[in-house]
Amino acid sequence: MEITFLRAARHAAVVAPLLLPAWPAAAQLSPAAADAMADMSIEELANIQVTSVSKKPERLGAAAASVFVITADDIRRSGAATLPELLRLAPNLQVAQSSRYSYAISARGFNSSRNTVPNKLLVLIDGRSVYSPFFSGVTWDAQQVMLEDIERIEVISGPGGTLWGVNAVNGVINISTRAAGATQGSLAALRAGERGQHVALRQGTGDWRLQASYLDERHTELASGAPVADARHQWQAGMRRDWGSGADLFSVHANAYRGALDQPEPGAITTGGKLDLGTVRSSGASLTARWTHALAGGGSLMLQGYIDHSEREVPPTYAERIQVADLQFQHSLPATGIGQLVWGANVRHTWDAVTNSPTVAFLPAKVQQDWASVFAQHELALREQVRLILGARVEHNDYTGAEFLPSMRVAWQLAPRHAVWSGVSRTVRAPSRLDADTFIPGKPPYLLRGGPQVRAEVAKVFELGYRGQPLAGLSYSATVFHNRYDHLRTQEVDPGGSFLTFDSKMEGKSSGIELWGSYQATPWWRLNLGAMALHQRFALKPGSNDAAAPRTSARDPSHTAQLRSTFALSADKELELAWRKVARLDSDKVPGYTALDARAGWRLRRNLELSVSGHNLNGAHAEYGPLATRSEIPREIAVKLVWMH
């Protein structure tokens, strides 16, 4: 009884402030305290310049797409320790954690289907794609971005193929870090909690920035209490230089990382909790250079190239080494009386080498592949308040040849603070080596013989959105969408019944709605609300015998909701409370859950900030995967100290 009472009291202490209409301690709040609570007003947030929607700066309030922006201020107040945790702030994403460092992240469904990771979401960091051509997805543990350096994250839910290419099917996450000139001086961030320790250091001088970080995270546990071998140890170092002369701006980024990850067993935990699958070794480095030139009249030229090298050893299954060389060109013509044209081209070459095992093989073991594309998007002013955006991309890949990715959008500014937009798009996910080149076991006779006949997965997307600000302190956005999918991947039994092969014999439909808004209740209190509902249906096409595919393709919650409440208690004290609810996952019988998070921050001195954060304060819960292997995501209390000079 006493334990139950204490648990209820803790829950009430967290939930109550979310419901309070006022906080007496803040009644005499000064203007400086209000500024400390939020760097930007609701109106200023609507005027944020985003680039992911049209590859040129435009107001968030006028963007003809479902785009949510996570600002640097949101990042600091979230208390998040890693990039995947930070992405939970976006209500148009589904973020599910299966172990200490394993995440499934998607937009509008397809948060993993059988034998794959989420493969329809494109992720970029400072213009460099981190979407792997090896397995069509993102290795989230390798993306150790220093959170204090992030300027903003633009999250587009919906197709982005016209501007960003194949694989930007259900969404695009565009992460932009701060220019070197905005990170001058020294910074040290130390975080310690029940999950482990994080250390980050940064030094900025002139047009240079250097940073390094290290994390040491402990293992999680199953619902039974047995340990999961998922502890993580990783370091990262990087630099950025920005400089310019006249109309020319130059930027160079470099990053390197190395990690050692304990590997969770795919089956049940062994007797005594001893696991001997071996350690996953992960390492990589990248170099990105960009030149932009401002043209007279408002146009611009951009040339960007990057080289990315990564290695991953996953005993006893495989080891992979891949190099990517990418070159992009973009030309934005000056705006005229009838509109503006943006066009560009992209070429990419990869060198991929896999060390196969008796368990699984990727054949051929060494492959070189090429991608090439051209795109154009023209924005036309039909009337003073109505814009038509027409675009198309043609992209060639080695598996399916040329793919055509057209889009049409209409934006109507009903009033200065109200806008409606709609869009129709066709986009695709091109096959990867995982689709076409997988053989099981590693030597003949094979049970699985790749998928040479696999086709590109096609999505035709219809969207209708509204974005409004009826009051100075209130803004909201709503988007309804309907997606039609074709040639979805299946796993078929050969007509002779002797082996399996990958094919493209499933189709599907999904419909849903995305909602979010912000309300500045008082100068010191802001509320942010978000919600999503999704309905999916999948059906096999004639000739398919993969009866399990429709069921295993829908590992997504039918609805999610979140509420964040931010308080500026005084000029040097702040409090953030967050609640989120996620519906159950029927495919693996994962129960629905709610989570309560909180963060309290104190500015001890002008250059010293202390914060205490709590995650999952209402108790541990599961989020993803089969019961035998999924971690219970635990409650965690952490302390963070940030020093700047």
C-alpha positions in Angstrom: 0.0 0.0 0.0 2.8 2.4 0.9 4.7 1.7 -2.3 1.5 2.3 -4.3 0.9 5.6 -2.5 4.4 6.8 -3.1 4.3 5.9 -6.8 0.9 7.7 -7.2 2.3 10.8 -5.4 5.3 10.9 -7.7 3.0 10.7 -10.7 0.8 13.5 -9.4 3.8 15.7 -8.8 4.8 15.4 -12.4 1.4 15.7 -14.0 -0.1 18.5 -11.9 1.9 21.4 -13.3 0.8 20.4 -16.8 -2.7 21.2 -15.8 -2.1 24.4 -13.7 -3.4 27.6 -15.3 -0.9 29.7 -13.2 2.2 29.3 -11.1 2.3 31.8 -8.2 6.0 31.8 -7.8 6.4 33.3 -11.3 3.9 36.0 -10.8 6.5 38.8 -10.7 8.5 37.4 -13.7 10.7 40.0 -15.3 11.0 40.5 -19.1 14.5 38.9 -18.9 12.9 35.8 -17.4 10.4 35.6 -20.2 13.2 35.8 -22.7 15.0 33.0 -20.9 11.9 30.8 -21.3 11.7 31.1 -25.1 14.2 32.4 -27.5 11.4 33.1 -30.0 7.8 34.2 -29.8 5.0 32.3 -31.6 5.2 34.8 -34.4 8.9 34.5 -34.7 8.7 30.7 -34.8 6.3 31.0 -37.8 9.0 33.1 -39.6 11.8 30.7 -39.1 13.7 30.3 -42.4 13.5 26.6 -43.5 15.3 25.2 -46.6 14.3 21.5 -46.7 10.9 22.0 -48.4 12.1 23.9 -51.5 16.0 23.9 -51.2 15.9 27.6 -50.7 15.1 29.8 -47.7 11.4 30.3 -47.0 9.2 31.1 -44.1 8.0 28.1 -42.1 4.5 29.5 -42.1 4.5 29.6 -45.9 6.0 26.2 -46.6 3.8 23.8 -48.7 4.6 20.7 -46.7 4.1 19.1 -43.3 7.3 20.3 -41.6 8.1 20.5 -37.9 11.2 22.4 -36.7 13.1 21.4 -33.5 15.0 24.6 -32.5 18.2 24.9 -30.5 16.1 26.1 -27.6 13.9 23.0 -27.8 17.1 20.8 -27.8 18.5 22.4 -24.7 15.3 22.2 -22.7 14.6 18.6 -23.7 17.2 16.9 -21.5 17.8 14.4 -24.3 21.2 12.7 -24.3 21.3 11.4 -27.9 19.9 12.3 -31.3 17.2 9.6 -31.5 15.8 10.7 -28.1 15.8 14.3 -29.3 13.7 13.3 -32.4 10.9 12.3 -30.0 10.1 16.1 -29.9 8.8 15.9 -33.4 5.1 14.8 -33.3 5.3 13.7 -37.0 7.8 11.0 -36.3 7.4 7.5 -34.7 10.4 6.8 -32.5 10.7 3.4 -30.9 13.6 2.0 -28.8 14.3 -1.7 -28.7 17.6 -1.7 -26.8 20.1 0.8 -25.3 21.3 1.9 -28.7 18.8 0.4 -31.2 16.0 2.6 -32.5 13.3 2.3 -35.2 12.4 5.8 -36.5 10.0 6.6 -39.3 7.3 9.0 -40.5 3.8 7.9 -41.5 4.4 4.2 -40.9 6.7 1.5 -42.0 8.7 1.6 -38.8 10.4 -1.6 -39.8 9.0 -4.6 -41.6 10.2 -8.2 -41.4 14.0 -8.6 -41.6 14.6 -4.9 -42.3 14.9 -1.6 -40.5 12.8 1.5 -41.3 13.8 2.1 -45.0 11.6 5.0 -46.2 13.1 8.0 -44.2 16.0 10.0 -45.5 18.3 11.6 -42.9 20.9 14.4 -43.7 23.5 16.0 -41.4 24.8 19.3 -42.8 23.8 18.2 -46.3 25.5 14.7 -46.0 23.2 11.8 -46.3 23.5 9.1 -43.6 21.1 6.8 -45.3 23.0 3.5 -46.0 22.9 2.1 -49.5 23.8 -1.3 -47.9 20.5 -1.9 -46.1 18.3 1.1 -46.8 18.3 2.7 -43.4 20.1 4.7 -40.8 22.5 3.3 -38.2 21.5 5.5 -35.4 24.2 4.6 -33.0 26.8 6.0 -35.4 25.1 9.4 -35.5 26.7 10.9 -32.4 26.1 14.6 -33.1 27.0 17.0 -30.3 23.6 18.3 -29.4 24.9 21.7 -28.2 26.1 22.4 -31.8 22.8 21.8 -33.5 21.1 24.9 -34.9 17.8 23.3 -35.8 16.3 20.1 -37.1 13.7 20.3 -39.9 11.5 17.2 -40.0 9.3 16.8 -43.1 6.7 14.0 -43.0 5.7 13.1 -46.5 7.5 12.6 -49.8 10.7 14.5 -50.6 11.9 12.6 -53.7 11.7 15.5 -56.1 14.3 17.5 -54.2 16.2 14.8 -52.3 16.0 11.7 -54.5 14.9 8.1 -54.1 14.4 6.8 -50.5 12.9 10.1 -49.3 9.5 8.3 -49.4 7.8 9.0 -46.1 9.9 11.8 -44.8 13.2 13.8 -44.6 15.1 14.7 -41.4 17.5 17.6 -42.1 19.9 18.3 -39.3 21.9 21.6 -39.5 24.7 22.5 -37.1 25.7 26.0 -36.1 28.3 27.9 -38.1 31.7 28.1 -36.5 31.3 31.8 -35.9 28.3 31.1 -33.7 30.2 28.8 -31.4 33.1 30.9 -30.2 35.0 30.2 -27.0 35.1 27.0 -24.9 32.3 24.7 -23.8 32.2 21.6 -21.7 29.1 19.5 -21.1 29.1 16.7 -18.5 26.1 14.4 -18.0 25.9 11.6 -15.5 22.9 9.4 -14.7 21.6 5.9 -14.3 22.2 5.1 -17.9 25.9 6.1 -17.9 28.1 9.2 -18.6 28.4 11.6 -21.5 31.2 14.1 -21.9 31.4 16.7 -24.7 34.0 19.4 -25.3 34.1 22.2 -27.8 36.5 25.0 -28.7 35.7 27.8 -31.2 38.2 30.3 -32.4 37.7 32.7 -35.3 36.2 30.7 -38.2 37.1 27.3 -36.7 35.3 24.9 -34.4 36.7 21.7 -32.8 34.7 19.3 -30.8 35.0 15.9 -29.2 32.6 13.7 -27.1 32.6 10.4 -25.4 29.7 8.3 -24.0 29.7 5.2 -21.8 26.2 3.6 -21.4 25.2 0.7 -19.2 23.1 -2.3 -20.3 19.3 -2.5 -20.1 17.1 -5.4 -18.9 14.3 -7.5 -20.2 10.9 -7.5 -18.5 12.0 -10.6 -16.6 14.9 -8.7 -15.1 17.5 -10.6 -17.1 20.4 -8.4 -18.4 20.5 -7.4 -22.1 24.0 -7.2 -23.7 23.6 -3.7 -25.1 26.1 -1.5 -23.3 27.8 1.1 -25.5 31.1 2.9 -25.5 31.8 5.4 -28.2 33.9 8.5 -29.0 33.5 11.1 -31.7 35.6 14.1 -32.8 35.0 16.7 -35.5 35.8 20.1 -36.9 34.0 22.8 -38.9 35.4 25.9 -40.6 33.3 28.6 -42.2 34.7 31.6 -44.1 33.7 33.9 -47.0 34.7 36.7 -49.2 32.1 39.0 -50.9 29.4 36.8 -52.5 31.3 33.6 -51.8 30.9 31.4 -48.7 32.9 28.3 -47.9 32.3 25.6 -45.3 34.3 22.4 -44.5 33.1 19.7 -42.0 35.0 16.7 -40.8 34.0 13.9 -38.4 35.4 10.7 -37.1 33.9 8.1 -34.6 34.7 4.7 -33.1 32.4 2.6 -31.0 32.2 -0.7 -29.2 28.7 -2.1 -28.7 27.7 -5.1 -26.8 25.4 -7.2 -29.0 22.0 -8.3 -27.8 21.2 -12.0 -28.5 18.4 -12.5 -31.1 16.9 -15.3 -29.1 16.3 -15.8 -25.4 18.8 -14.8 -22.8 21.2 -17.6 -21.9 21.5 -19.2 -18.5 22.9 -16.9 -15.9 22.7 -13.9 -18.2 26.0 -14.7 -19.9 26.1 -13.6 -23.5 28.9 -14.4 -25.9 27.8 -13.1 -29.3 30.8 -10.8 -29.4 31.1 -7.0 -29.6 29.9 -4.9 -32.6 32.8 -2.7 -33.8 31.7 0.5 -35.5 33.9 3.2 -36.9 33.9 5.9 -39.6 35.0 9.3 -40.9 33.6 11.9 -43.3 34.7 15.1 -45.0 32.2 17.6 -46.5 33.0 20.8 -48.4 30.5 23.3 -49.7 30.7 26.5 -51.7 27.9 28.9 -52.2 27.8 32.0 -54.4 25.2 34.7 -54.2 24.0 35.9 -57.6 22.7 39.4 -58.4 19.0 39.6 -58.0 18.7 37.0 -55.3 19.8 33.8 -57.0 22.6 31.5 -55.9 24.9 28.7 -56.9 25.9 25.8 -54.6 28.5 23.0 -55.1 28.9 20.4 -52.4 31.0 17.2 -52.2 31.6 14.7 -49.5 33.5 11.5 -48.8 32.1 9.1 -46.2 33.9 5.9 -44.9 32.3 3.5 -42.5 33.1 0.1 -41.1 30.9 -2.2 -39.1 31.7 -5.7 -37.8 28.8 -7.7 -36.5 30.0 -11.1 -35.3 29.2 -13.8 -36.2 27.2 -12.5 -39.1 29.2 -10.2 -41.3 31.6 -7.3 -41.5 31.1 -4.4 -44.0 33.3 -1.6 -45.3 31.8 1.1 -47.5 33.0 4.3 -49.0 30.7 6.9 -50.5 31.8 9.8 -52.8 29.0 12.3 -53.5 28.9 15.5 -55.6 25.9 17.9 -55.8 25.3 21.1 -57.8 22.4 23.5 -57.4 21.4 26.7 -59.2 18.6 28.9 -57.8 17.6 31.5 -60.4 16.6 35.0 -59.2 12.9 35.4 -58.6 10.9 37.0 -61.3 7.4 38.4 -61.5 6.0 34.9 -62.2 8.1 32.7 -59.9 11.5 31.1 -59.3 13.3 28.1 -60.6 15.7 25.8 -58.7 17.5 23.0 -60.5 20.5 20.8 -59.9 22.3 17.5 -60.4 23.8 14.8 -58.2 26.2 11.9 -58.8 27.3 9.3 -56.2 29.7 6.4 -56.3 30.1 3.7 -53.6 32.7 1.0 -53.0 31.2 -1.7 -50.8 33.1 -4.8 -49.5 31.5 -7.4 -47.2 33.3 -10.2 -45.2 30.8 -13.0 -45.3 30.2 -15.7 -42.8 28.8 -19.3 -42.8 25.6 -17.7 -41.5 24.9 -15.1 -44.2 26.5 -13.9 -47.4 26.1 -10.8 -49.6 27.0 -11.9 -53.1 29.0 -10.6 -54.8 31.1 -9.7 -51.8 32.5 -6.6 -53.4 30.4 -4.2 -55.4 30.7 -0.7 -56.9 27.5 1.2 -57.6 26.5 4.5 -59.2 23.6 6.9 -58.8 23.0 10.0 -61.0 20.1 12.4 -61.0 18.9 15.8 -62.2 16.0 17.7 -60.8 14.1 21.0 -61.3 11.4 22.7 -59.3 9.6 25.9 -60.5 7.5 28.0 -58.2 4.8 30.0 -60.1 2.7 32.8 -58.8 -0.8 32.1 -60.2 -2.3 35.0 -58.2 -1.1 37.3 -55.6 -1.7 34.8 -52.8 -1.6 31.5 -54.7 1.5 29.6 -55.6 1.9 26.5 -57.8 5.1 24.4 -57.2 5.9 22.0 -60.0 8.9 19.7 -59.8 10.5 16.5 -61.0 13.6 14.4 -60.6 15.0 11.6 -62.8 17.4 9.4 -60.9 19.3 6.3 -62.2 20.4 3.4 -60.0 22.1 0.1 -60.8 19.2 -2.1 -59.7 16.1 -0.6 -61.4 17.5 1.9 -63.8 15.8 5.3 -64.2 13.1 6.4 -61.8 10.8 9.4 -62.3 9.8 11.4 -59.2 7.3 14.2 -60.0 5.4 16.4 -57.6 2.8 19.2 -57.7 1.9 21.5 -54.8 -0.4 24.4 -54.4 -0.1 27.0 -51.6 -2.8 29.5 -50.9 -2.3 32.3 -48.4 -5.9 32.8 -47.2 -4.9 35.7 -44.9 -1.6 36.9 -43.4 -1.8 34.3 -40.7 -3.7 31.5 -42.4 -2.5 29.2 -45.2 -3.8 26.1 -47.0 -1.6 23.8 -49.1 -2.0 20.5 -51.0 0.3 18.2 -52.8 0.4 15.2 -55.1 3.7 13.2 -55.5 5.2 10.0 -56.8 8.3 8.7 -55.0 10.2 5.4 -54.7 12.6 3.4 -52.6 15.3 1.9 -54.6 16.5 -1.7 -53.7 19.6 -2.0 -51.6 22.1 -4.9 -51.3 20.0 -6.3 -48.4 17.1 -6.7 -50.9 19.0 -8.1 -53.9 22.2 -9.7 -52.7 21.4 -11.6 -49.5 22.1 -15.3 -49.4 21.4 -17.6 -46.4 23.4 -19.6 -45.3 26.8 -18.3 -46.5 27.4 -21.3 -48.8 25.2 -23.5 -51.0 22.7 -25.0 -50.9 21.0 -21.7 -50.1 17.7 -21.4 -48.2 17.4 -17.7 -49.3 18.7 -16.8 -52.8 18.7 -13.0 -52.8 16.2 -11.0 -54.9 17.4 -10.3 -58.4 13.8 -9.5 -59.5 13.1 -7.0 -56.7 11.6 -3.8 -58.0 11.6 -0.2 -56.6 8.9 0.3 -54.0 6.5 3.0 -55.3 4.4 5.5 -53.3 1.8 7.9 -54.7 1.0 10.5 -52.0 -1.9 12.9 -51.7 -1.7 15.6 -49.0 -3.9 18.5 -47.7 -2.6 20.8 -45.0 -3.6 23.9 -43.0 -1.3 26.2 -41.0 -2.7 29.1 -38.9 -2.1 31.6 -36.2 -5.5 32.9 -35.1 -4.0 34.7 -32.1 -0.6 36.3 -31.4 0.2 33.5 -28.9 -1.4 30.6 -30.7 -0.4 28.6 -33.8 -1.3 25.2 -35.1 -0.8 22.9 -38.1 -2.9 20.1 -39.5 -2.2 17.7 -42.3 -4.2 14.8 -43.7 -2.6 12.3 -46.1 -3.3 9.3 -48.1 -0.5 7.0 -49.5 -0.8 4.2 -52.1 2.1 1.8 -52.2 3.0 -0.7 -54.9 5.7 -3.3 -55.4 6.4 -3.6 -51.6 9.0 -6.3 -50.8 7.9 -9.8 -50.0 9.7 -13.1 -49.3 8.5 -15.8 -51.7 8.9 -19.5 -51.8 10.3 -20.7 -55.1 7.6 -22.6 -57.2 9.7 -25.8 -56.7 9.6 -25.2 -52.9 13.3 -25.6 -52.5 14.3 -22.1 -51.5 13.2 -18.5 -50.7 13.7 -15.3 -52.7 12.9 -11.7 -52.2 10.3 -10.2 -54.6 7.9 -7.2 -54.8 4.4 -8.7 -54.6 2.5 -6.6 -52.1 0.6 -3.4 -52.2 -0.8 -1.2 -49.5 -2.6 2.0 -48.4 -2.2 4.3 -45.5 -4.2 7.3 -44.3 -3.7 9.6 -41.4 -3.7 13.0 -39.8 -0.9 15.0 -38.1 -1.6 17.8 -35.7 0.5 20.1 -33.6 0.4 23.5 -32.1 1.9 26.0 -29.6 0.2 28.2 -27.1 1.8 31.0 -25.2 -0.5 30.9 -22.2 1.4 33.6 -20.2 4.8 35.4 -20.8 6.4 32.6 -18.7 4.4 29.6 -19.7 4.2 27.8 -23.1 2.3 24.7 -24.1 3.2 22.5 -27.1 0.8 19.8 -28.2 1.2 17.1 -30.9 -0.8 14.1 -32.1 -0.9 11.6 -35.0 -3.4 9.0 -36.1 -2.5 6.3 -38.8 -4.5 3.6 -40.5 -2.7 1.0 -42.7 -3.9 -1.8 -45.0 -1.7 -4.2 -46.9 -2.6 -6.9 -49.4 -0.7 -9.5 -51.4 -0.7 -9.3 -55.2 -1.5 -12.3 -57.4 1.3 -14.9 -57.4 2.5 -14.2 -53.8 2.7 -16.9 -51.2 4.1 -14.7 -48.4 1.1 -14.9 -46.1 2.9 -13.2 -43.2 3.9 -10.0 -45.1 0.8 -7.9 -44.6 0.9 -8.5 -40.9 4.6 -7.9 -40.4 4.6 -4.7 -42.5 2.5 -2.7 -40.0 4.7 -2.3 -36.9 3.3 1.1 -36.1 1.1 2.6 -33.4 -2.4 3.6 -34.6 -2.0 6.9 -32.7 0.4 8.9 -30.6 0.1 12.1 -28.6 2.4 14.4 -26.7 2.2 17.5 -24.5 5.1 19.7 -23.4 4.8 22.4 -20.8 7.6 25.0 -20.4 7.9 27.3 -17.5 10.3 30.2 -16.8 10.2 30.3 -13.0 12.6 33.2 -12.8 15.4 34.8 -14.8 17.8 32.0 -14.0 15.4 29.0 -13.4 13.3 27.0 -15.8 11.2 23.9 -15.8 10.0 21.6 -18.7 7.5 18.8 -18.3 6.6 16.4 -21.0 4.0 13.7 -21.4 3.6 11.3 -24.4 1.3 8.4 -25.2 1.9 5.7 -27.8 -0.7 3.1 -28.8 0.1 -0.6 -28.7 1.9 -2.4 -31.5 -0.2 -5.4 -32.6 2.5 -7.2 -34.6 4.8 -8.0 -31.6 2.1 -7.5 -29.0 3.9 -4.5 -27.5 1.6 -2.8 -25.0 0.8 0.9 -25.4 2.5 3.1 -22.9 2.7 6.6 -21.5 5.9 8.3 -20.4 6.5 11.3 -18.2 9.7 13.4 -18.5 10.9 16.4 -16.7 13.8 18.8 -16.6 14.7 21.6 -14.2 17.5 24.0 -15.1 19.4 26.6 -13.1 21.8 29.2 -14.4 24.3 29.3 -11.5 26.4 31.9 -13.1 26.4 33.7 -16.5 28.5 30.9 -18.0 27.5 27.9 -15.9 24.2 25.9 -16.1 23.1 23.0 -14.0 20.1 20.8 -14.9 18.4 17.7 -13.5 16.3 15.6 -15.9 14.1 12.6 -15.4 12.9 10.3 -18.2 10.1 7.7 -17.9 9.4 8.9 -14.4 6.2 6.8 -14.2 8.2 3.6 -14.7 9.9 1.3 -17.3 8.1 0.2 -20.4 8.7 -1.7 -23.7 8.5 0.1 -27.0 9.5 -2.3 -29.8 10.3 -5.9 -30.7 9.5 -9.4 -29.7 9.0 -10.1 -25.9 12.0 -12.5 -25.7 14.5 -9.8 -26.8 13.1 -6.3 -26.3 14.4 -4.1 -23.5 12.3 -2.5 -20.9 13.2 1.2 -21.3 14.0 2.2 -17.7 13.4 5.2 -15.6 16.4 7.5 -15.5 17.5 10.5 -13.5 20.5 12.4 -14.8 22.5 15.5 -13.9 24.1 17.8 -16.5 26.6 20.6 -16.1 27.4 22.9 -19.0 30.3 25.4 -18.7 31.0 28.1 -21.3 33.8 30.6 -21.5 
